Amino acid sequence: MTELTSRNNRTIIDTAKLRDKKFREETGLFYFEGHKLLEEALSHCVIPEKVFLTEKNLSVADTLPSETEVFLVPDSVYSKISEEKSPEGIFCVAKHLDSLHNFATIYNGVLGEHCFAAVSVRDPGNLGTLMRTAAALGIDTLILSSDCADVYSPKTLRASMGALFRLKTVRCADINGTLASLPKNSIIPIAASLSDKAGTLGISPLPDSVCFVVGNEGHGLPRDVIDSCAGGEIIIPMETGAESLNVSAAASILLWEDYRRRIK
C-alpha cells in the first residue's frame, strides 16, 4: 500500500481527470466508487487497477487481488478525485469492459442467448436504469448504438447499480448491420414503435428468441433502424390519450415480457 498525501500528486491528478469522458476514452479506463460497486466488480472477475482508500476503509485492502495497486489517502486528497457529496472513501479505477464492434463480429461468438438493444438513448440515468433492469431479467448481451450515453459516466454507473459488471455490453459502429445480422444467431430483432402497423405486445405472437429494440427518448427509432429488424414492430398497449412511455419504463415492460415467456 502506498500513502499519498498531496492533491498535486501526478497519480491523483490523472485519476481526477477520469471525470472527463474524453480522458476515459483516451486511457481506456473508468472509475467507480463504494462498497457495493466494488463487491459487484470483484464477484464478476473485474479486477481494479487502482483502489484509493481513506483510513476508515483500510480493511478493504485485504479483500483486493494482489494485482490491484492500493493507495491510502486522507479525506482532503480523496475529495480531489471524488464527485460524491457523501463519499464512502472507496474509489476504484478499472479498464473498460465493452468494445466497439462492427456488425460482422457480432455473430462470431460475441452474443449471449438473450439480447436487448438500445439506439440513441442519450440520458445516462435512463441507460443505467435500462441496464439494471436488463441484468435483473436475464439479458446476457446489451447491444448499444455508438451514440448512446456513456456507460462509464458516473450517472450511468450509479443508476445501473453494478449491472455493467453483469452484462456483456457491445457498442456497435453499425447498429443497422448488427440488427440485420441477428437472425444468423436465430435471434429476431423487434422494434418498439408507436406505428399503426405494429403488433401489440402480449397479444401478437412472437418468435421464440427475440431482441427488443428501443430508441431515443424524444424521437424513438428512425425508420432505417426499424427496417433492419426482421421481426417488424411492436407496440406496448396503453390507455387512449397516453402519448408514450419513458424509454427505461418501456424497456422494463419489454424485458419483463421476454423474461415471462422464458420462465413459463
C-alpha positions as CSV (number, residue, x, y, z in Angstrom):
1,M,0.0,0.0,0.0
2,T,1.2,3.5,-0.9
3,E,0.3,6.6,1.0
4,L,-0.4,9.7,-1.0
5,T,-0.8,13.0,1.0
6,S,-0.7,15.6,-1.8
7,R,-3.6,16.7,-4.0
8,N,-0.9,17.6,-6.6
9,N,0.5,14.1,-6.9
10,R,0.6,13.0,-10.5
11,T,-1.4,9.9,-9.8
12,I,-4.1,11.9,-8.1
13,I,-4.2,14.5,-10.9
14,D,-4.5,11.8,-13.6
15,T,-7.2,10.0,-11.6
16,A,-9.3,13.1,-11.2
17,K,-9.1,13.6,-15.0
18,L,-11.2,10.4,-15.4
19,R,-14.2,12.5,-14.7
20,D,-13.8,13.7,-18.3
21,K,-15.3,11.3,-21.0
22,K,-12.6,12.1,-23.5
23,F,-9.8,11.2,-21.0
24,R,-11.6,8.0,-20.1
25,E,-11.7,7.1,-23.8
26,E,-8.1,8.0,-24.4
27,T,-6.9,5.9,-21.5
28,G,-9.4,3.1,-21.7
29,L,-10.1,3.5,-18.0
30,F,-13.1,4.4,-15.9
31,Y,-13.8,4.7,-12.2
32,F,-16.5,3.7,-9.7
33,E,-17.0,4.2,-6.0
34,G,-18.3,2.5,-2.9
35,H,-18.6,-0.9,-1.3
36,K,-21.5,-2.1,-3.4
37,L,-19.9,-1.5,-6.8
38,L,-16.5,-2.9,-5.7
39,E,-18.2,-6.1,-4.5
40,E,-20.1,-6.4,-7.8
41,A,-16.9,-5.9,-9.8
42,L,-14.9,-8.5,-7.8
43,S,-17.7,-11.0,-7.9
44,H,-17.7,-10.8,-11.7
45,C,-13.9,-11.0,-12.0
46,V,-13.4,-7.4,-12.8
47,I,-10.1,-6.5,-11.2
48,P,-9.5,-2.8,-10.4
49,E,-6.1,-1.5,-11.5
50,K,-6.1,1.0,-8.6
51,V,-8.1,1.5,-5.5
52,F,-7.9,4.6,-3.3
53,L,-9.0,4.2,0.3
54,T,-9.5,6.5,3.2
55,E,-8.3,5.4,6.6
56,K,-11.7,4.2,7.8
57,N,-11.7,1.7,4.9
58,L,-8.3,0.2,5.4
59,S,-9.7,-3.3,5.9
60,V,-10.9,-3.3,2.3
61,A,-7.3,-3.7,1.2
62,D,-7.4,-7.2,2.5
63,T,-10.2,-8.2,0.1
64,L,-8.4,-6.9,-3.1
65,P,-6.4,-9.0,-5.6
66,S,-2.7,-8.8,-5.4
67,E,-2.6,-7.2,-8.9
68,T,-4.5,-4.1,-7.6
69,E,-2.4,-1.1,-6.6
70,V,-3.7,0.3,-3.4
71,F,-3.4,3.8,-2.2
72,L,-4.1,5.3,1.3
73,V,-5.3,8.9,1.0
74,P,-6.6,11.5,3.5
75,D,-10.1,12.9,3.1
76,S,-8.7,16.1,1.6
77,V,-7.0,14.2,-1.2
78,Y,-9.9,11.8,-1.7
79,S,-12.2,14.9,-2.4
80,K,-9.9,15.8,-5.3
81,I,-10.8,12.6,-7.2
82,S,-14.4,12.0,-6.0
83,E,-17.6,13.7,-7.1
84,E,-19.8,12.2,-4.4
85,K,-21.4,14.5,-1.9
86,S,-21.0,11.9,0.8
87,P,-18.3,9.6,-0.4
88,E,-17.7,6.2,1.2
89,G,-14.0,6.5,0.8
90,I,-13.5,3.7,-1.8
91,F,-12.5,4.8,-5.2
92,C,-11.7,2.2,-7.9
93,V,-10.1,2.5,-11.4
94,A,-10.5,-0.3,-13.9
95,K,-10.1,-0.9,-17.6
96,H,-13.1,-0.6,-20.0
97,L,-15.3,-3.6,-20.3
98,D,-17.1,-3.1,-23.6
99,S,-15.7,-2.8,-27.1
100,L,-16.7,-1.1,-30.3
101,H,-17.6,-3.8,-32.8
102,N,-18.8,-3.7,-36.4
103,F,-21.7,-6.0,-37.2
104,A,-19.5,-8.7,-38.7
105,T,-18.1,-9.6,-35.3
106,I,-21.5,-9.8,-33.6
107,Y,-22.4,-13.2,-34.8
108,N,-18.9,-14.7,-34.3
109,G,-19.3,-15.6,-30.6
110,V,-19.9,-12.2,-29.1
111,L,-23.6,-12.7,-28.4
112,G,-25.2,-14.5,-25.5
113,E,-28.6,-16.3,-25.8
114,H,-30.7,-13.4,-24.6
115,C,-30.2,-9.9,-26.1
116,F,-31.7,-6.4,-25.8
117,A,-30.8,-3.3,-27.9
118,A,-30.9,0.4,-27.3
119,V,-30.4,3.0,-30.0
120,S,-29.6,6.6,-29.3
121,V,-30.6,6.5,-25.7
122,R,-28.8,9.7,-24.6
123,D,-29.7,10.2,-20.9
124,P,-27.2,8.4,-18.5
125,G,-29.9,7.8,-15.9
126,N,-32.2,6.2,-18.5
127,L,-29.4,4.0,-19.8
128,G,-28.3,3.0,-16.3
129,T,-31.8,2.1,-15.3
130,L,-32.3,0.1,-18.5
131,M,-29.0,-1.8,-17.8
132,R,-30.1,-2.6,-14.2
133,T,-33.4,-4.0,-15.4
134,A,-31.8,-6.0,-18.3
135,A,-29.4,-7.7,-15.9
136,A,-32.2,-8.4,-13.4
137,L,-34.4,-10.0,-16.1
138,G,-31.8,-12.4,-17.6
139,I,-30.3,-10.5,-20.5
140,D,-26.8,-11.7,-21.5
141,T,-25.9,-9.1,-24.0
142,L,-26.9,-5.5,-24.3
143,I,-26.4,-4.0,-27.7
144,L,-25.9,-0.3,-27.9
145,S,-25.6,2.1,-30.8
146,S,-22.3,4.1,-30.7
147,D,-24.3,7.3,-29.9
148,C,-25.9,6.0,-26.7
149,A,-24.9,7.6,-23.4
150,D,-21.5,6.7,-22.0
151,V,-21.8,3.5,-19.9
152,Y,-18.9,4.7,-17.9
153,S,-20.5,8.0,-16.9
154,P,-20.8,8.2,-13.1
155,K,-24.5,8.8,-13.5
156,T,-24.9,5.7,-15.6
157,L,-22.9,3.6,-13.2
158,R,-24.9,4.8,-10.2
159,A,-28.2,4.1,-12.0
160,S,-27.1,0.7,-13.2
161,M,-26.2,-0.5,-9.6
162,G,-23.4,-2.7,-10.9
163,A,-25.2,-4.1,-13.9
164,L,-22.3,-3.1,-16.0
165,F,-20.3,-5.9,-14.4
166,R,-23.0,-8.5,-15.0
167,L,-23.9,-7.7,-18.6
168,K,-21.9,-8.2,-21.8
169,T,-22.2,-4.7,-23.3
170,V,-21.5,-4.3,-27.1
171,R,-21.3,-0.8,-28.6
172,C,-21.9,-1.1,-32.4
173,A,-20.4,1.2,-35.0
174,D,-23.1,-0.1,-37.4
175,I,-26.3,-0.7,-35.5
176,N,-28.3,-1.4,-38.6
177,G,-25.9,-4.1,-39.8
178,T,-25.8,-5.5,-36.3
179,L,-29.6,-5.8,-36.0
180,A,-29.8,-7.3,-39.6
181,S,-27.3,-9.9,-38.6
182,L,-29.1,-11.2,-35.5
183,P,-31.2,-13.8,-37.3
184,K,-28.0,-15.6,-38.2
185,N,-28.0,-16.4,-34.4
186,S,-31.7,-17.4,-34.6
187,I,-32.4,-14.1,-32.7
188,I,-35.1,-12.0,-34.2
189,P,-34.9,-8.2,-33.5
190,I,-38.3,-6.4,-33.0
191,A,-38.5,-2.6,-32.9
192,A,-40.6,-0.9,-30.2
193,S,-42.7,1.5,-32.1
194,L,-45.9,3.7,-32.0
195,S,-46.8,2.8,-35.6
196,D,-50.3,1.8,-36.5
197,K,-48.7,-1.2,-38.3
198,A,-47.1,-2.5,-35.1
199,G,-48.2,-5.7,-33.5
200,T,-49.4,-5.5,-29.9
201,L,-47.3,-6.7,-27.0
202,G,-49.0,-9.5,-25.1
203,I,-51.4,-10.3,-28.0
204,S,-49.4,-10.6,-31.2
205,P,-47.3,-13.9,-31.5
206,L,-43.6,-13.5,-31.0
207,P,-40.7,-15.7,-32.1
208,D,-39.0,-18.0,-29.6
209,S,-35.9,-15.8,-29.3
210,V,-36.4,-12.1,-29.6
211,C,-34.2,-9.0,-29.2
212,F,-36.4,-6.0,-28.5
213,V,-35.1,-2.7,-29.7
214,V,-35.8,0.7,-28.0
215,G,-34.9,4.2,-29.3
216,N,-34.2,7.7,-28.4
217,E,-36.1,9.4,-25.5
218,G,-37.6,12.1,-27.8
219,H,-37.7,10.6,-31.3
220,G,-37.9,6.9,-30.9
221,L,-36.4,4.7,-33.5
222,P,-35.6,6.0,-37.0
223,R,-37.2,4.2,-40.0
224,D,-33.9,2.7,-41.2
225,V,-33.3,1.0,-37.8
226,I,-36.9,-0.3,-37.8
227,D,-36.4,-1.6,-41.3
228,S,-33.3,-3.5,-40.1
229,C,-35.5,-5.5,-37.6
230,A,-36.6,-8.8,-39.2
231,G,-39.4,-9.2,-36.7
232,G,-41.0,-5.9,-37.5
233,E,-42.6,-3.6,-34.9
234,I,-44.3,-4.0,-31.6
235,I,-46.3,-1.5,-29.5
236,I,-47.0,-1.5,-25.8
237,P,-50.8,-1.2,-25.4
238,M,-51.7,2.0,-23.4
239,E,-54.8,3.9,-22.5
240,T,-56.2,6.3,-25.0
241,G,-54.6,9.7,-24.7
242,A,-51.3,8.4,-23.4
243,E,-48.6,9.5,-25.8
244,S,-45.7,7.3,-24.9
245,L,-43.6,5.9,-22.0
246,N,-40.2,6.9,-20.7
247,V,-37.7,4.8,-22.6
248,S,-36.5,3.0,-19.4
249,A,-40.1,2.3,-18.4
250,A,-40.9,0.9,-21.9
251,A,-37.7,-1.2,-21.8
252,S,-38.8,-2.6,-18.4
253,I,-42.1,-3.8,-19.8
254,L,-40.5,-5.3,-22.9
255,L,-37.8,-7.0,-20.8
256,W,-40.4,-8.4,-18.4
257,E,-42.5,-9.8,-21.3
258,D,-39.4,-11.5,-22.7
259,Y,-38.5,-12.9,-19.3
260,R,-42.1,-14.1,-18.6
261,R,-42.1,-16.1,-21.8
262,R,-38.9,-17.8,-20.9
263,I,-39.8,-18.8,-17.3
264,K,-43.3,-20.3,-18.2
